[in-house]
Amino acid sequence: MGKAYRSAQGKMVDMEQLRLANEETIAVGNMKVNARGDELGPGGEIIRTRNEVMSDYYKLNSPTIKATYPEPAIDERSIHPKVVTPPSPVRGSLAQQVLQKQLDDPEGTE
């Protein structure tokens, strides 16, 4: 038994049971299908089931060519790019010495 809902009038309605009881009923509209999704012909007879309809749809709308992407070229410059530091806005001999030390030894091993 599916999940039961309470209607505005207070009655319990099992939507799954309603769906199963009416799946052979012709749907309202101009698509000529029943509630399950089967295509119907004259007199309401089933021409194609919903599984056949969906398999035809996926055959037509599936990608036929897989997207391939070129392998990125790896060179020394992409692994270790050259670090360019802008000129320091701080002036003075002490600031210049600190900046020069950072440029000479960027990893700070001294």
N, CA, C and O atoms as CSV, one atom per row, in Angstrom:
chain,resi,resn,atom,element,x,y,z
A,1,MET,N,N,0.852,-1.184,0.000
A,1,MET,CA,C,0.000,0.000,0.000
A,1,MET,C,C,0.884,1.229,0.000
A,1,MET,O,O,1.854,1.303,0.754
A,2,GLY,N,N,0.551,2.198,-0.848
A,2,GLY,CA,C,1.327,3.427,-0.963
A,2,GLY,C,C,0.989,4.404,0.145
A,2,GLY,O,O,0.197,4.108,1.039
A,3,LYS,N,N,1.590,5.545,0.069
A,3,LYS,CA,C,1.360,6.571,1.071
A,3,LYS,C,C,-0.038,7.162,0.882
A,3,LYS,O,O,-0.432,7.509,-0.232
A,4,ALA,N,N,-0.764,7.268,1.963
A,4,ALA,CA,C,-2.129,7.796,1.913
A,4,ALA,C,C,-2.105,9.281,2.261
A,4,ALA,O,O,-1.394,9.711,3.169
A,5,TYR,N,N,-2.896,10.053,1.521
A,5,TYR,CA,C,-3.008,11.497,1.744
A,5,TYR,C,C,-4.412,11.817,2.216
A,5,TYR,O,O,-5.357,11.095,1.897
A,6,ARG,N,N,-4.550,12.874,2.959
A,6,ARG,CA,C,-5.855,13.320,3.425
A,6,ARG,C,C,-6.339,14.426,2.494
A,6,ARG,O,O,-5.625,15.401,2.260
A,7,SER,N,N,-7.538,14.277,1.968
A,7,SER,CA,C,-8.094,15.262,1.051
A,7,SER,C,C,-8.611,16.466,1.827
A,7,SER,O,O,-8.600,16.473,3.058
A,8,ALA,N,N,-9.062,17.476,1.106
A,8,ALA,CA,C,-9.593,18.685,1.744
A,8,ALA,C,C,-10.880,18.379,2.518
A,8,ALA,O,O,-11.216,19.091,3.464
A,9,GLN,N,N,-11.596,17.330,2.122
A,9,GLN,CA,C,-12.817,16.956,2.819
A,9,GLN,C,C,-12.553,15.968,3.948
A,9,GLN,O,O,-13.493,15.517,4.602
A,10,GLY,N,N,-11.305,15.630,4.184
A,10,GLY,CA,C,-10.939,14.760,5.293
A,10,GLY,C,C,-10.892,13.287,4.943
A,10,GLY,O,O,-10.676,12.464,5.833
A,11,LYS,N,N,-11.084,12.916,3.683
A,11,LYS,CA,C,-11.049,11.510,3.280
A,11,LYS,C,C,-9.610,11.107,2.993
A,11,LYS,O,O,-8.809,11.930,2.551
A,12,MET,N,N,-9.273,9.821,3.248
A,12,MET,CA,C,-7.945,9.296,2.961
A,12,MET,C,C,-7.902,8.817,1.506
A,12,MET,O,O,-8.786,8.081,1.066
A,13,VAL,N,N,-6.865,9.239,0.756
A,13,VAL,CA,C,-6.716,8.879,-0.655
A,13,VAL,C,C,-5.340,8.235,-0.831
A,13,VAL,O,O,-4.317,8.828,-0.490
A,14,ASP,N,N,-5.332,7.014,-1.369
A,14,ASP,CA,C,-4.075,6.319,-1.669
A,14,ASP,C,C,-3.757,6.557,-3.147
A,14,ASP,O,O,-4.380,5.950,-4.019
A,15,MET,N,N,-2.798,7.431,-3.432
A,15,MET,CA,C,-2.485,7.832,-4.812
A,15,MET,C,C,-1.928,6.665,-5.629
A,15,MET,O,O,-2.230,6.558,-6.818
A,16,GLU,N,N,-1.131,5.799,-5.028
A,16,GLU,CA,C,-0.562,4.667,-5.759
A,16,GLU,C,C,-1.665,3.703,-6.197
A,16,GLU,O,O,-1.624,3.176,-7.309
A,17,GLN,N,N,-2.630,3.477,-5.342
A,17,GLN,CA,C,-3.737,2.592,-5.683
A,17,GLN,C,C,-4.573,3.198,-6.818
A,17,GLN,O,O,-5.006,2.475,-7.715
A,18,LEU,N,N,-4.802,4.510,-6.789
A,18,LEU,CA,C,-5.527,5.176,-7.866
A,18,LEU,C,C,-4.780,5.077,-9.185
A,18,LEU,O,O,-5.380,4.845,-10.234
A,19,ARG,N,N,-3.477,5.254,-9.125
A,19,ARG,CA,C,-2.661,5.193,-10.338
A,19,ARG,C,C,-2.714,3.803,-10.969
A,19,ARG,O,O,-2.853,3.677,-12.186
A,20,LEU,N,N,-2.604,2.760,-10.144
A,20,LEU,CA,C,-2.640,1.399,-10.662
A,20,LEU,C,C,-4.022,1.021,-11.186
A,20,LEU,O,O,-4.130,0.287,-12.168
A,21,ALA,N,N,-5.073,1.511,-10.546
A,21,ALA,CA,C,-6.429,1.174,-10.972
A,21,ALA,C,C,-6.785,1.839,-12.295
A,21,ALA,O,O,-7.632,1.325,-13.025
A,22,ASN,N,N,-6.162,2.967,-12.624
A,22,ASN,CA,C,-6.534,3.725,-13.820
A,22,ASN,C,C,-5.453,3.795,-14.882
A,22,ASN,O,O,-5.501,4.681,-15.736
A,23,GLU,N,N,-4.474,2.891,-14.861
A,23,GLU,CA,C,-3.389,3.019,-15.826
A,23,GLU,C,C,-3.809,2.626,-17.242
A,23,GLU,O,O,-3.101,2.975,-18.187
A,24,GLU,N,N,-4.908,1.926,-17.436
A,24,GLU,CA,C,-5.402,1.590,-18.772
A,24,GLU,C,C,-6.362,2.650,-19.307
A,24,GLU,O,O,-6.795,2.554,-20.456
A,25,THR,N,N,-6.702,3.654,-18.507
A,25,THR,CA,C,-7.620,4.708,-18.915
A,25,THR,C,C,-6.935,5.642,-19.905
A,25,THR,O,O,-5.766,5.986,-19.730
A,26,ILE,N,N,-7.658,6.052,-20.944
A,26,ILE,CA,C,-7.096,6.967,-21.934
A,26,ILE,C,C,-6.900,8.330,-21.292
A,26,ILE,O,O,-7.804,8.854,-20.641
A,27,ALA,N,N,-5.721,8.900,-21.476
A,27,ALA,CA,C,-5.381,10.182,-20.857
A,27,ALA,C,C,-6.102,11.321,-21.575
A,27,ALA,O,O,-6.412,11.229,-22.763
A,28,VAL,N,N,-6.359,12.384,-20.839
A,28,VAL,CA,C,-7.013,13.557,-21.402
A,28,VAL,C,C,-5.966,14.360,-22.170
A,28,VAL,O,O,-4.868,14.587,-21.663
A,29,GLY,N,N,-6.293,14.788,-23.377
A,29,GLY,CA,C,-5.376,15.578,-24.184
A,29,GLY,C,C,-5.312,15.046,-25.588
A,29,GLY,O,O,-6.118,14.202,-25.982
A,30,ASN,N,N,-4.352,15.538,-26.346
A,30,ASN,CA,C,-4.266,15.147,-27.759
A,30,ASN,C,C,-3.073,14.257,-28.061
A,30,ASN,O,O,-2.679,14.152,-29.223
A,31,MET,N,N,-2.483,13.611,-27.062
A,31,MET,CA,C,-1.298,12.786,-27.298
A,31,MET,C,C,-1.620,11.348,-27.650
A,31,MET,O,O,-0.727,10.627,-28.095
A,32,LYS,N,N,-2.835,10.901,-27.474
A,32,LYS,CA,C,-3.259,9.530,-27.753
A,32,LYS,C,C,-2.421,8.510,-26.986
A,32,LYS,O,O,-1.819,7.611,-27.573
A,33,VAL,N,N,-2.397,8.667,-25.672
A,33,VAL,CA,C,-1.720,7.735,-24.775
A,33,VAL,C,C,-2.659,7.401,-23.625
A,33,VAL,O,O,-3.636,8.106,-23.374
A,34,ASN,N,N,-2.341,6.306,-22.928
A,34,ASN,CA,C,-3.082,6.012,-21.709
A,34,ASN,C,C,-2.297,6.565,-20.525
A,34,ASN,O,O,-1.241,7.171,-20.701
A,35,ALA,N,N,-2.811,6.355,-19.332
A,35,ALA,CA,C,-2.187,6.937,-18.148
A,35,ALA,C,C,-0.789,6.371,-17.899
A,35,ALA,O,O,0.037,7.041,-17.281
A,36,ARG,N,N,-0.509,5.167,-18.360
A,36,ARG,CA,C,0.810,4.563,-18.171
A,36,ARG,C,C,1.827,5.140,-19.144
A,36,ARG,O,O,3.022,5.140,-18.847
A,37,GLY,N,N,1.383,5.633,-20.308
A,37,GLY,CA,C,2.293,6.196,-21.296
A,37,GLY,C,C,2.397,5.385,-22.555
A,37,GLY,O,O,3.231,5.690,-23.407
A,38,ASP,N,N,1.560,4.331,-22.713
A,38,ASP,CA,C,1.554,3.533,-23.933
A,38,ASP,C,C,0.892,4.322,-25.058
A,38,ASP,O,O,-0.081,5.040,-24.827
A,39,GLU,N,N,1.422,4.189,-26.284
A,39,GLU,CA,C,0.787,4.832,-27.434
A,39,GLU,C,C,-0.439,4.035,-27.832
A,39,GLU,O,O,-0.404,2.805,-27.874
A,40,LEU,N,N,-1.536,4.745,-28.128
A,40,LEU,CA,C,-2.791,4.099,-28.468
A,40,LEU,C,C,-3.152,4.359,-29.910
A,40,LEU,O,O,-2.870,5.426,-30.456
A,41,GLY,N,N,-3.784,3.362,-30.527
A,41,GLY,CA,C,-4.263,3.495,-31.888
A,41,GLY,C,C,-5.772,3.674,-31.892
A,41,GLY,O,O,-6.360,4.026,-30.869
A,42,PRO,N,N,-6.404,3.434,-33.040
A,42,PRO,CA,C,-7.859,3.570,-33.108
A,42,PRO,C,C,-8.544,2.555,-32.193
A,42,PRO,O,O,-8.154,1.388,-32.138
A,43,GLY,N,N,-9.551,3.009,-31.491
A,43,GLY,CA,C,-10.298,2.131,-30.587
A,43,GLY,C,C,-9.608,1.945,-29.247
A,43,GLY,O,O,-10.088,1.171,-28.419
A,44,GLY,N,N,-8.504,2.625,-29.008
A,44,GLY,CA,C,-7.816,2.533,-27.718
A,44,GLY,C,C,-6.894,1.345,-27.573
A,44,GLY,O,O,-6.470,1.037,-26.459
A,45,GLU,N,N,-6.561,0.654,-28.681
A,45,GLU,CA,C,-5.644,-0.485,-28.577
A,45,GLU,C,C,-4.207,0.008,-28.494
A,45,GLU,O,O,-3.855,1.026,-29.089
A,46,ILE,N,N,-3.390,-0.711,-27.762
A,46,ILE,CA,C,-1.997,-0.319,-27.529
A,46,ILE,C,C,-1.163,-0.654,-28.762
A,46,ILE,O,O,-1.100,-1.810,-29.180
A,47,ILE,N,N,-0.519,0.367,-29.344
A,47,ILE,CA,C,0.363,0.186,-30.501
A,47,ILE,C,C,1.787,-0.086,-30.026
A,47,ILE,O,O,2.417,-1.055,-30.450
A,48,ARG,N,N,2.287,0.776,-29.144
A,48,ARG,CA,C,3.637,0.611,-28.588
A,48,ARG,C,C,3.563,0.842,-27.089
A,48,ARG,O,O,2.876,1.755,-26.630
A,49,THR,N,N,4.268,0.017,-26.325
A,49,THR,CA,C,4.292,0.198,-24.870
A,49,THR,C,C,5.209,1.356,-24.516
A,49,THR,O,O,5.974,1.826,-25.359
A,50,ARG,N,N,5.139,1.811,-23.294
A,50,ARG,CA,C,5.971,2.945,-22.891
A,50,ARG,C,C,7.445,2.578,-22.913
A,50,ARG,O,O,8.285,3.442,-23.166
A,51,ASN,N,N,7.788,1.300,-22.650
A,51,ASN,CA,C,9.192,0.885,-22.705
A,51,ASN,C,C,9.739,0.987,-24.124
A,51,ASN,O,O,10.885,1.393,-24.316
A,52,GLU,N,N,8.926,0.620,-25.128
A,52,GLU,CA,C,9.352,0.754,-26.514
A,52,GLU,C,C,9.505,2.223,-26.905
A,52,GLU,O,O,10.446,2.594,-27.606
A,53,VAL,N,N,8.578,3.044,-26.445
A,53,VAL,CA,C,8.640,4.476,-26.744
A,53,VAL,C,C,9.907,5.080,-26.151
A,53,VAL,O,O,10.598,5.850,-26.818
A,54,MET,N,N,10.217,4.736,-24.899
A,54,MET,CA,C,11.399,5.301,-24.238
A,54,MET,C,C,12.694,4.777,-24.855
A,54,MET,O,O,13.659,5.532,-24.974
A,55,SER,N,N,12.740,3.496,-25.253
A,55,SER,CA,C,13.972,2.987,-25.868
A,55,SER,C,C,14.221,3.663,-27.215
A,55,SER,O,O,15.367,3.958,-27.553
A,56,ASP,N,N,13.151,3.915,-27.994
A,56,ASP,CA,C,13.317,4.649,-29.258
A,56,ASP,C,C,13.802,6.074,-29.007
A,56,ASP,O,O,14.643,6.588,-29.744
A,57,TYR,N,N,13.275,6.698,-27.980
A,57,TYR,CA,C,13.686,8.067,-27.643
A,57,TYR,C,C,15.169,8.111,-27.287
A,57,TYR,O,O,15.896,8.988,-27.753
A,58,TYR,N,N,15.618,7.165,-26.461
A,58,TYR,CA,C,17.024,7.172,-26.053
A,58,TYR,C,C,17.956,6.818,-27.202
A,58,TYR,O,O,19.095,7.283,-27.236
A,59,LYS,N,N,17.491,5.998,-28.147
A,59,LYS,CA,C,18.318,5.695,-29.324
A,59,LYS,C,C,18.551,6.954,-30.156
A,59,LYS,O,O,19.644,7.174,-30.677
A,60,LEU,N,N,17.512,7.773,-30.272
A,60,LEU,CA,C,17.628,8.987,-31.080
A,60,LEU,C,C,18.375,10.107,-30.370
A,60,LEU,O,O,19.020,10.922,-31.030
A,61,ASN,N,N,18.307,10.169,-29.059
A,61,ASN,CA,C,18.846,11.313,-28.326
A,61,ASN,C,C,20.075,11.007,-27.494
A,61,ASN,O,O,20.441,11.808,-26.634
A,62,SER,N,N,20.720,9.885,-27.720
A,62,SER,CA,C,21.946,9.602,-26.974
A,62,SER,C,C,23.138,10.133,-27.765
A,62,SER,O,O,23.115,10.113,-28.995
A,63,PRO,N,N,24.169,10.602,-27.086
A,63,PRO,CA,C,25.346,11.101,-27.805
A,63,PRO,C,C,26.055,9.956,-28.523
A,63,PRO,O,O,26.256,8.887,-27.946
A,64,THR,N,N,26.428,10.176,-29.761
A,64,THR,CA,C,27.071,9.127,-30.546
A,64,THR,C,C,28.589,9.241,-30.521
A,64,THR,O,O,29.287,8.243,-30.702
A,65,ILE,N,N,29.101,10.431,-30.303
A,65,ILE,CA,C,30.547,10.643,-30.278
A,65,ILE,C,C,30.938,11.079,-28.876
A,65,ILE,O,O,30.390,12.038,-28.332
A,66,LYS,N,N,31.891,10.363,-28.302
A,66,LYS,CA,C,32.371,10.761,-26.989
A,66,LYS,C,C,33.278,11.973,-27.133
A,66,LYS,O,O,34.092,12.061,-28.052
A,67,ALA,N,N,33.119,12.885,-26.218
A,67,ALA,CA,C,33.968,14.076,-26.239
A,67,ALA,C,C,35.366,13.696,-25.778
A,67,ALA,O,O,35.537,13.088,-24.721
A,68,THR,N,N,36.356,14.053,-26.568
A,68,THR,CA,C,37.743,13.792,-26.188
A,68,THR,C,C,38.457,15.127,-26.048
A,68,THR,O,O,38.239,16.059,-26.823
A,69,TYR,N,N,39.283,15.190,-25.077
A,69,TYR,CA,C,40.030,16.405,-24.794
A,69,TYR,C,C,41.513,16.119,-24.986
A,69,TYR,O,O,41.988,15.056,-24.588
A,70,PRO,N,N,42.254,17.048,-25.589
A,70,PRO,CA,C,43.680,16.799,-25.799
A,70,PRO,C,C,44.419,16.735,-24.463
A,70,PRO,O,O,44.061,17.399,-23.491
A,71,GLU,N,N,45.441,15.925,-24.459
A,71,GLU,CA,C,46.268,15.788,-23.264
A,71,GLU,C,C,47.066,17.078,-23.081
A,71,GLU,O,O,47.727,17.528,-24.017
A,72,PRO,N,N,47.017,17.680,-21.891
A,72,PRO,CA,C,47.753,18.933,-21.711
A,72,PRO,C,C,49.264,18.689,-21.762
A,72,PRO,O,O,49.773,17.720,-21.199
A,73,ALA,N,N,49.950,19.576,-22.437
A,73,ALA,CA,C,51.402,19.474,-22.542
A,73,ALA,C,C,52.027,20.009,-21.254
A,73,ALA,O,O,51.708,21.113,-20.813
A,74,ILE,N,N,52.910,19.227,-20.662
A,74,ILE,CA,C,53.572,19.630,-19.426
A,74,ILE,C,C,55.012,19.976,-19.769
A,74,ILE,O,O,55.754,19.153,-20.304
A,75,ASP,N,N,55.390,21.194,-19.455
A,75,ASP,CA,C,56.774,21.593,-19.651
A,75,ASP,C,C,57.290,22.198,-18.346
A,75,ASP,O,O,56.541,22.376,-17.385
A,76,GLU,N,N,58.544,22.498,-18.336
A,76,GLU,CA,C,59.203,22.986,-17.113
A,76,GLU,C,C,58.608,24.321,-16.654
A,76,GLU,O,O,58.502,24.569,-15.452
A,77,ARG,N,N,58.220,25.179,-17.600
A,77,ARG,CA,C,57.678,26.488,-17.214
A,77,ARG,C,C,56.315,26.366,-16.532
A,77,ARG,O,O,55.996,27.174,-15.660
A,78,SER,N,N,55.494,25.359,-16.915
A,78,SER,CA,C,54.189,25.223,-16.277
A,78,SER,C,C,54.316,24.638,-14.878
A,78,SER,O,O,53.466,24.897,-14.026
A,79,ILE,N,N,55.362,23.854,-14.624
A,79,ILE,CA,C,55.560,23.283,-13.288
A,79,ILE,C,C,56.186,24.304,-12.355
A,79,ILE,O,O,55.748,24.454,-11.215
A,80,HIS,N,N,57.217,25.015,-12.831
A,80,HIS,CA,C,57.924,26.002,-12.016
A,80,HIS,C,C,57.867,27.356,-12.720
A,80,HIS,O,O,58.820,27.741,-13.396
A,81,PRO,N,N,56.772,28.072,-12.569
A,81,PRO,CA,C,56.717,29.377,-13.229
A,81,PRO,C,C,57.669,30.366,-12.562
A,81,PRO,O,O,57.930,30.293,-11.361
A,82,LYS,N,N,58.173,31.281,-13.362
A,82,LYS,CA,C,59.089,32.294,-12.852
A,82,LYS,C,C,58.293,33.305,-12.030
A,82,LYS,O,O,57.294,33.851,-12.498
A,83,VAL,N,N,58.737,33.541,-10.829
A,83,VAL,CA,C,58.048,34.464,-9.933
A,83,VAL,C,C,58.578,35.872,-10.183
A,83,VAL,O,O,59.777,36.130,-10.077
A,84,VAL,N,N,57.677,36.759,-10.512
A,84,VAL,CA,C,58.038,38.146,-10.729
A,84,VAL,C,C,57.366,38.952,-9.647
A,84,VAL,O,O,56.142,38.960,-9.521
A,85,THR,N,N,58.190,39.636,-8.862
A,85,THR,CA,C,57.637,40.448,-7.783
A,85,THR,C,C,57.624,41.902,-8.213
A,85,THR,O,O,58.588,42.382,-8.810
A,86,PRO,N,N,56.545,42.606,-7.917
A,86,PRO,CA,C,56.494,44.021,-8.276
A,86,PRO,C,C,57.445,44.818,-7.393
A,86,PRO,O,O,57.811,44.367,-6.308
A,87,PRO,N,N,57.838,45.977,-7.844
A,87,PRO,CA,C,58.729,46.788,-7.008
A,87,PRO,C,C,58.035,47.165,-5.696
A,87,PRO,O,O,56.826,47.395,-5.653
A,88,SER,N,N,58.821,47.218,-4.655
A,88,SER,CA,C,58.283,47.482,-3.320
A,88,SER,C,C,57.907,48.954,-3.175
A,88,SER,O,O,58.674,49.833,-3.569
A,89,PRO,N,N,56.724,49.228,-2.608
A,89,PRO,CA,C,56.367,50.622,-2.372
A,89,PRO,C,C,57.120,51.201,-1.175
A,89,PRO,O,O,57.138,52.415,-0.972
A,90,VAL,N,N,57.744,50.318,-0.380
A,90,VAL,CA,C,58.504,50.773,0.790
A,90,VAL,C,C,59.882,51.182,0.328
A,90,VAL,O,O,60.520,50.478,-0.455
A,91,ARG,N,N,60.344,52.327,0.817
A,91,ARG,CA,C,61.650,52.827,0.408
A,91,ARG,C,C,62.578,52.853,1.605
A,91,ARG,O,O,62.144,52.839,2.757
A,92,GLY,N,N,63.830,52.891,1.311
A,92,GLY,CA,C,64.829,52.965,2.361
A,92,GLY,C,C,65.802,51.820,2.230
A,92,GLY,O,O,65.504,50.808,1.596
A,93,SER,N,N,66.942,51.977,2.818
A,93,SER,CA,C,67.994,50.979,2.659
A,93,SER,C,C,67.638,49.664,3.343
A,93,SER,O,O,67.964,48.600,2.816
A,94,LEU,N,N,66.967,49.706,4.519
A,94,LEU,CA,C,66.607,48.476,5.218
A,94,LEU,C,C,65.557,47.695,4.423
A,94,LEU,O,O,65.638,46.471,4.321
A,95,ALA,N,N,64.577,48.400,3.864
A,95,ALA,CA,C,63.536,47.738,3.071
A,95,ALA,C,C,64.137,47.113,1.824
A,95,ALA,O,O,63.744,46.014,1.433
A,96,GLN,N,N,65.091,47.802,1.191
A,96,GLN,CA,C,65.731,47.271,-0.003
A,96,GLN,C,C,66.546,46.021,0.335
A,96,GLN,O,O,66.589,45.075,-0.452
A,97,GLN,N,N,67.191,46.016,1.504
A,97,GLN,CA,C,67.978,44.849,1.907
A,97,GLN,C,C,67.069,43.643,2.155
A,97,GLN,O,O,67.404,42.527,1.757
A,98,VAL,N,N,65.922,43.854,2.809
A,98,VAL,CA,C,64.994,42.756,3.083
A,98,VAL,C,C,64.417,42.218,1.779
A,98,VAL,O,O,64.308,41.005,1.599
A,99,LEU,N,N,64.046,43.120,0.868
A,99,LEU,CA,C,63.498,42.711,-0.409
A,99,LEU,C,C,64.526,41.934,-1.224
A,99,LEU,O,O,64.194,40.925,-1.847
A,100,GLN,N,N,65.774,42.402,-1.221
A,100,GLN,CA,C,66.822,41.715,-1.960
A,100,GLN,C,C,67.071,40.329,-1.377
A,100,GLN,O,O,67.317,39.383,-2.125
A,101,LYS,N,N,67.012,40.193,-0.053
A,101,LYS,CA,C,67.219,38.906,0.593
A,101,LYS,C,C,66.095,37.934,0.213
A,101,LYS,O,O,66.355,36.753,-0.016
A,102,GLN,N,N,64.843,38.422,0.142
A,102,GLN,CA,C,63.721,37.567,-0.252
A,102,GLN,C,C,63.857,37.099,-1.708
A,102,GLN,O,O,63.514,35.962,-2.034
A,103,LEU,N,N,64.356,37.982,-2.575
A,103,LEU,CA,C,64.528,37.609,-3.961
A,103,LEU,C,C,65.664,36.608,-4.150
A,103,LEU,O,O,65.574,35.714,-4.991
A,104,ASP,N,N,66.724,36.757,-3.374
A,104,ASP,CA,C,67.872,35.872,-3.477
A,104,ASP,C,C,67.574,34.486,-2.912
A,104,ASP,O,O,68.010,33.481,-3.473
A,105,ASP,N,N,66.835,34.428,-1.810
A,105,ASP,CA,C,66.538,33.171,-1.121
A,105,ASP,C,C,65.037,33.080,-0.849
A,105,ASP,O,O,64.609,33.353,0.273
A,106,PRO,N,N,64.207,32.696,-1.866
A,106,PRO,CA,C,62.765,32.734,-1.698
A,106,PRO,C,C,62.241,31.689,-0.707
A,106,PRO,O,O,61.144,31.860,-0.175
A,107,GLU,N,N,62.985,30.621,-0.445
A,107,GLU,CA,C,62.516,29.601,0.490
A,107,GLU,C,C,62.981,29.873,1.915
A,107,GLU,O,O,62.561,29.179,2.841
A,108,GLY,N,N,63.806,30.831,2.099
A,108,GLY,CA,C,64.248,31.209,3.447
A,108,GLY,C,C,65.118,30.164,4.120
A,108,GLY,O,O,64.933,29.878,5.303
A,109,THR,N,N,66.071,29.584,3.384
A,109,THR,CA,C,66.912,28.546,3.960
A,109,THR,C,C,68.091,29.098,4.730
A,109,THR,O,O,68.757,28.355,5.450
A,110,GLU,N,N,68.367,30.397,4.593
A,110,GLU,CA,C,69.499,30.963,5.337
A,110,GLU,C,C,69.140,31.196,6.780
A,110,GLU,O,O,69.973,31.668,7.555
